[in-house]
Amino acid sequence: MKRMMTAFAVAALPVAPALAGPAEVLTTYANIAEASYSDSLTSAQALRAAIDTLISDPSDVTLAAAKAAWIEARVPYQQTEVFRFGNPIVDDWEGKVNAWPLDEGLIDYVDAAYGGATDENEFAALNVIANPMFTLSGVDIDATDITPELIGETLHEADEVESNVASGYHAIEFLLWGQDLNGTNHGAGNRPFTDYATGDDCTNGNCDRRGAYLSAAADLLVSDLEYMAAQWGAEGEARAAVTADPKAGITAILTGMGSLSYGEQAGERMKLGVMLNDPEEEHDCFSDNTHNSHFYDGLGIRNVFVGEYVSGSGNTVSGESLQDLLAATDPAVAAELTSAIDATMSELGQIKSAAEAGFSYDQMLERGNAAGEELILSAVDALVAQTRSIERAVAVLDVDGVGIEGSDSLDDPDAVFE
C-alpha cells in the first residue's frame, strides 16, 4: 500500500526570535491548558446531552449522534495529555477520565469468548449492570442505584486492579459501541440501539440499568473535567504550581513532552501493539478511533512547544513559547526540535489519512501486514527521534529533574514476552 501524505507544518521559527523569558512561556503554557481543558469540558457536556437524548429516545439516529459526540469530545481532550507526567495534579487525576485498557466485563455483558474472572482480576466479568447486589473485597455492595459516586468511588479500580476501569471516556466508549469482535479485520463495535430500549424491545437485558450507568458515567466525566479546567484558571492550583518556580515549570513542560513522546505514545500505545499484533492494545479499541487519538496526542505536544492552541470553534490561544525560549538560547537545537515535531506530525497524519480512507488501525496491527507495520513504526521512529531532540533541548536550557518515562517495548523488548 502506498503511504499517504498529510500536509501538516509546525510553525516556522521566527526570523528574529522573541526574547521570551520562562515566566512568559509558562503563562502561555497555562493558558493553553486552561483553554484545552475548557474545550474538553464543553465537548463532554455536548456528549452528555447526546447521551440523554439516546436514553430518552433510543434509535439508530440517536446512537449515531452520541457516538459522533464522543469522537468529537476526544479531539480537545487528547491535546491535553501533554500536561501529564510533569504536573502531579494532572497525573494523579488522569486515570479517572482516560484509563485504558479496561476489563469491560466489569461493566456490562461481553462475548462468551471473553471469559470470566482471572487470577489477576476477580471482577473482570462482574457485570454491574446485570447485578445490583454483589460483594467487593469482602464488602456487600448495593448497586441498585447507579450513580456517579458508585462508579467513581466504589467501582473504578475496584480491588486496586488498574484494569477495573469503570469511569471516563473508555467506559462510555464501550457502552456506546460495545466490544469490537472483529479482531484485526476492519470494523468497530456494533452495539444495537435496542440495548437502551424499553419493554419488549430491550436487547441483552437490563436496558434501564445500562442507560443509568451511561448517564452517570457522562455526569462523572463532566464533573471531573469541571475540576481540571478550574485547576488551570486564574486561581487554579495547577496554574499556580507550574508558574511559581520558572525553572521547575520549564522542567514540567519538557517532562510532559518527552514522556508522552517516548514511553507513553511511541512505546505503550504504538510499538507494543505492533509487537503483540493485538487490537486490544488500541487506545480507542471499541470505536476504532485510535488513529485520531495518536494524531491529537502529537498535536498537543506541538501546541505547548510552539505556544499555540486552536480550539474547535476556531479561537486561538497563543503567546511566548518554549520554541521562542529555545531559539533565543540555541537556534540550531530549536530548529532541530521544530523539524522533529514537524516530521512526527507528518507520520501521525499518514496514519490518520490511511484510517480515514478505510485502512483501519486494527488492520495495521495484523501480523504480516507490512503496510500497516510501516505506517505505525515510522511514526514510532519519528517520536523517538523527537524525544532525542527534546533531550538536547533539556541540556541546552540547563534544567534539572526532567524524567522521561520509558517502555519495555522500546527499552527491553524481550521483557514484553516474559
C-alpha positions in Angstrom: 0.0 0.0 0.0 1.3 3.4 -0.9 1.8 5.6 2.1 -0.5 8.6 2.2 0.8 12.1 2.9 -1.0 14.6 5.1 0.3 18.2 4.9 0.9 19.5 8.4 3.6 22.0 9.2 4.8 23.1 12.6 5.1 26.9 12.9 8.4 28.1 11.5 11.0 29.6 13.7 10.7 33.4 13.9 13.4 35.2 11.9 14.3 37.2 15.0 13.3 35.1 18.0 11.4 36.9 20.7 13.3 37.3 23.9 10.9 35.2 25.8 11.5 34.6 29.5 10.4 31.4 31.3 7.7 33.3 33.1 6.0 34.4 29.9 6.4 30.9 28.4 4.7 29.3 31.5 1.8 31.8 31.3 1.2 30.7 27.7 1.5 27.0 28.7 -1.1 27.5 31.5 -3.4 29.5 29.2 -3.3 26.6 26.6 -4.0 24.1 29.4 -7.0 26.2 30.5 -8.3 26.5 27.0 -7.9 22.9 26.0 -9.5 21.5 29.3 -12.3 24.1 28.9 -12.9 22.8 25.4 -12.8 19.3 26.7 -15.5 20.2 29.2 -17.7 21.9 26.6 -17.5 18.8 24.3 -18.2 16.5 27.3 -21.3 18.5 28.1 -22.4 18.1 24.4 -21.7 14.3 24.8 -23.8 14.2 27.9 -26.7 15.9 26.1 -26.4 13.4 23.2 -26.4 10.5 25.7 -29.5 12.0 27.4 -31.3 12.0 24.0 -30.2 8.5 23.3 -31.6 7.2 26.6 -34.9 9.1 26.3 -35.4 8.2 22.6 -33.2 5.3 21.6 -32.8 4.8 17.8 -30.1 4.3 15.2 -30.1 8.0 14.7 -29.6 9.0 18.4 -27.0 6.3 19.0 -25.0 7.5 15.9 -25.3 11.1 17.3 -23.9 10.0 20.7 -21.1 8.2 19.0 -20.2 11.3 16.9 -20.3 13.4 20.1 -17.9 11.0 21.7 -15.4 11.2 18.8 -15.7 15.0 18.8 -15.0 15.1 22.5 -11.7 13.2 22.1 -10.3 15.9 19.9 -9.6 18.5 22.6 -9.0 16.0 25.3 -6.2 14.2 23.6 -4.5 17.5 23.2 -4.3 17.8 27.0 -2.3 14.6 27.5 0.9 16.6 27.2 0.1 18.2 30.6 0.5 14.8 32.3 3.8 13.4 33.7 5.3 16.8 34.7 2.2 18.1 36.6 1.3 15.9 39.5 -2.2 17.4 39.8 -3.0 16.2 36.3 -1.2 12.9 36.5 -2.9 11.9 39.8 -6.3 12.8 38.3 -6.0 11.5 34.7 -6.8 7.9 35.4 -10.4 8.9 36.3 -11.0 10.1 32.7 -8.7 8.3 30.3 -7.5 5.0 31.9 -7.2 2.0 29.5 -7.2 -0.8 28.6 -10.2 -1.9 30.6 -11.8 -5.2 31.6 -15.2 -4.3 30.2 -16.9 -7.3 31.7 -16.8 -5.4 35.0 -19.4 -3.1 33.5 -21.7 -5.0 31.1 -22.3 -8.2 29.1 -19.5 -9.5 27.0 -19.0 -12.2 24.3 -18.6 -15.7 25.7 -15.0 -15.8 24.4 -14.1 -13.0 26.8 -14.0 -15.5 29.7 -14.6 -14.8 33.4 -12.7 -13.9 36.5 -8.9 -14.3 36.4 -6.2 -14.6 39.0 -5.2 -11.0 38.2 -8.8 -9.7 38.3 -11.6 -11.4 40.3 -14.1 -8.9 39.0 -13.2 -9.0 35.2 -16.7 -10.3 34.4 -18.7 -8.9 37.3 -21.2 -7.2 35.1 -22.5 -4.5 37.4 -25.3 -3.6 35.0 -26.8 -7.1 35.4 -26.1 -7.4 39.1 -27.4 -4.8 41.5 -26.0 -6.6 44.5 -22.5 -8.1 44.8 -19.6 -8.4 47.1 -16.5 -6.4 46.5 -13.3 -7.1 48.5 -15.4 -8.6 51.3 -17.9 -5.8 51.4 -21.5 -6.2 50.3 -22.4 -3.5 47.7 -25.9 -2.3 46.9 -25.7 -1.0 43.3 -29.5 -0.7 42.9 -29.0 2.9 42.1 -26.1 3.5 39.6 -24.7 6.9 40.5 -21.5 8.8 39.7 -20.4 8.1 43.3 -20.9 4.4 42.9 -18.8 4.4 39.7 -16.1 6.8 40.8 -15.7 5.7 44.5 -16.6 2.0 44.5 -16.1 0.5 41.1 -13.3 2.4 39.5 -10.1 0.5 40.1 -12.0 -1.9 42.3 -9.9 -4.1 44.5 -6.9 -1.9 43.4 -6.9 -3.5 40.0 -5.9 -0.9 37.3 -7.9 -2.7 34.6 -11.1 -2.3 36.5 -11.8 0.9 34.6 -15.4 2.0 35.4 -15.3 5.7 34.6 -14.1 8.0 31.9 -14.1 8.2 28.1 -13.4 4.5 27.5 -16.2 3.2 29.8 -18.5 5.5 27.9 -17.0 4.3 24.6 -17.7 0.7 25.5 -21.3 1.5 26.4 -21.8 3.2 23.1 -20.0 0.8 20.7 -19.9 -2.5 22.7 -17.0 -4.9 22.1 -15.1 -4.8 18.9 -15.2 -8.5 17.9 -13.6 -8.1 14.5 -10.0 -8.8 15.6 -7.6 -7.3 13.1 -10.3 -7.1 10.4 -12.0 -3.8 9.5 -14.9 -2.8 11.8 -15.6 -1.3 15.2 -18.0 -2.4 18.0 -21.6 -2.8 16.9 -23.8 -2.4 20.0 -27.5 -2.1 18.9 -29.5 0.9 19.9 -32.1 -1.5 21.4 -29.6 -2.1 24.3 -31.2 1.2 25.5 -34.8 0.4 24.5 -37.7 -0.2 26.9 -40.0 -3.1 27.5 -40.1 -5.9 25.0 -37.8 -4.0 22.6 -34.9 -4.2 25.0 -32.0 -6.4 23.9 -29.4 -8.1 26.1 -31.4 -7.3 29.3 -31.2 -4.5 31.9 -31.6 -1.7 29.4 -32.8 0.7 32.2 -29.7 0.0 34.2 -27.5 0.3 31.2 -28.9 3.7 30.5 -28.5 4.6 34.1 -24.8 3.6 34.0 -24.1 5.5 30.8 -25.9 8.6 32.2 -24.0 8.5 35.5 -20.7 8.0 33.7 -21.3 11.0 31.5 -22.2 13.1 34.5 -19.0 12.0 36.2 -16.9 12.8 33.2 -18.3 16.3 33.1 -17.7 16.9 36.8 -14.1 15.6 36.5 -13.4 18.0 33.6 -15.0 20.9 35.5 -12.5 20.2 38.3 -9.5 20.1 35.9 -10.5 23.2 33.9 -10.7 25.1 37.2 -7.2 23.9 38.2 -5.8 25.9 35.2 -7.9 29.0 35.8 -6.6 32.3 37.2 -6.8 30.9 40.8 -6.2 27.3 40.0 -3.7 25.1 41.8 -2.2 23.6 38.7 -1.5 27.1 37.2 0.0 28.3 40.5 2.2 25.2 40.8 3.6 25.5 37.3 4.2 29.3 37.4 5.6 29.6 40.9 9.1 28.4 40.0 10.1 29.2 36.4 12.8 26.6 36.2 10.6 23.9 37.7 7.8 25.0 35.3 10.1 24.5 32.2 11.0 21.1 33.7 7.3 20.2 33.8 6.8 21.2 30.1 9.8 19.2 28.9 8.9 16.2 31.1 5.4 16.1 29.7 6.6 16.5 26.1 9.3 13.8 26.5 7.3 11.2 28.4 4.3 11.4 26.1 6.5 11.2 23.1 8.5 8.3 24.2 7.3 5.8 26.8 3.6 6.6 26.5 2.9 7.1 22.8 5.8 5.6 21.0 6.0 2.7 23.4 2.9 1.7 25.2 0.4 3.0 22.7 2.1 2.1 19.4 5.2 -0.2 19.5 3.6 -2.6 22.0 0.5 -3.2 19.8 2.8 -4.0 16.8 4.9 -6.3 18.8 1.8 -8.2 20.1 -0.3 -7.8 16.9 -3.1 -7.2 19.4 -6.0 -4.8 18.6 -6.8 -4.9 22.4 -3.7 -2.6 22.7 -5.5 0.1 20.7 -6.2 3.2 22.7 -9.7 3.7 21.4 -10.3 0.0 20.7 -14.1 -0.2 20.8 -14.7 2.7 18.3 -11.6 2.3 16.1 -10.8 5.9 16.7 -7.1 5.2 17.7 -5.7 7.0 14.6 -7.3 10.2 15.9 -6.1 9.7 19.4 -2.5 9.3 18.2 -2.7 12.3 16.0 -4.1 14.7 18.6 -1.7 13.4 21.2 1.1 14.6 18.8 -0.7 17.8 18.2 -0.8 18.5 22.0 3.0 18.3 22.1 3.2 20.7 19.2 0.8 23.1 20.9 2.9 23.6 24.0 6.2 23.8 22.0 5.0 26.5 19.6 2.8 28.2 22.2 -0.4 28.0 20.2 -3.7 26.1 20.6 -6.6 26.4 18.1 -10.0 25.4 19.6 -12.7 23.6 17.7 -14.6 27.0 17.4 -11.5 28.5 15.7 -10.4 30.6 18.6 -6.6 30.7 19.1 -4.7 30.9 22.3 -1.0 31.9 21.7 1.9 33.6 23.3 5.6 33.3 24.1 6.7 29.7 23.7 9.3 27.1 24.5 10.2 27.3 20.9 11.0 31.0 21.4 13.0 30.4 24.5 15.0 27.6 22.9 15.6 29.7 19.7 17.0 32.6 21.8 19.3 30.1 23.6 20.4 27.8 20.8 18.8 28.4 17.3 20.3 25.1 15.9 18.7 23.0 18.6 15.4 24.9 18.3 15.4 24.3 14.5 16.2 20.6 15.1 13.3 20.1 17.5 11.0 22.1 15.3 11.9 19.8 12.4 11.4 16.7 14.5 7.9 17.7 15.6 7.1 18.5 12.0 8.2 15.0 11.0 6.2 13.4 13.8 3.0 15.2 12.8 3.6 14.1 9.2 3.9 10.5 10.2 0.9 10.6 12.5 -1.0 12.4 9.8 -0.3 9.5 7.4 -1.8 7.0 9.9 -4.9 9.2 10.2 -5.3 9.6 6.5 -4.9 5.9 5.9 -7.5 5.1 8.5 -9.9 7.6 7.2 -9.5 6.1 3.7 -10.6 2.7 5.0 -7.3 1.1 6.2 -8.2 0.9 9.9 -5.8 0.8 12.8 -6.9 -2.8 13.6 -5.8 -3.9 10.2 -2.5 -2.1 10.6 -1.8 -4.3 13.6 -2.4 -7.6 11.8 0.6 -9.9 11.9 2.4 -9.8 8.5 0.7 -6.6 7.3 3.8 -4.9 6.0 2.0 -1.6 5.1 0.4 -1.3 8.5 3.6 -2.0 10.3 5.5 0.5 8.2 2.9 3.2 9.0 3.0 2.6 12.7 6.7 2.0 13.2 7.6 5.1 11.0 5.6 7.1 13.5 7.3 5.4 16.4 10.7 6.2 14.9 9.7 9.8 14.5 8.5 10.0 18.1 11.8 8.5 19.3 13.8 11.0 17.2 11.6 13.8 18.6 12.4 12.6 22.1 16.1 12.8 21.4 15.7 16.4 20.3 13.7 17.1 23.5 16.7 15.7 25.5 19.0 18.1 23.6 16.7 20.9 24.5 16.8 19.9 28.1 20.6 20.1 28.1 20.7 23.5 26.2 18.1 25.1 28.6 20.1 23.7 31.6 17.0 22.4 33.6 17.2 19.7 36.2 14.8 16.9 37.1 13.4 16.1 33.7 12.4 12.4 33.9 11.3 10.9 30.6 9.2 7.7 31.1 10.3 4.6 29.3 8.6 1.5 27.9 9.8 -2.1 27.8 8.7 -2.2 24.2 11.4 0.3 23.4 14.0 -0.2 26.1 13.8 -4.0 26.7 11.7 -5.7 24.0 12.4 -9.2 25.2 10.7 -8.4 28.5 7.4 -7.8 26.7 7.2 -11.6 26.1 8.3 -12.8 29.5 
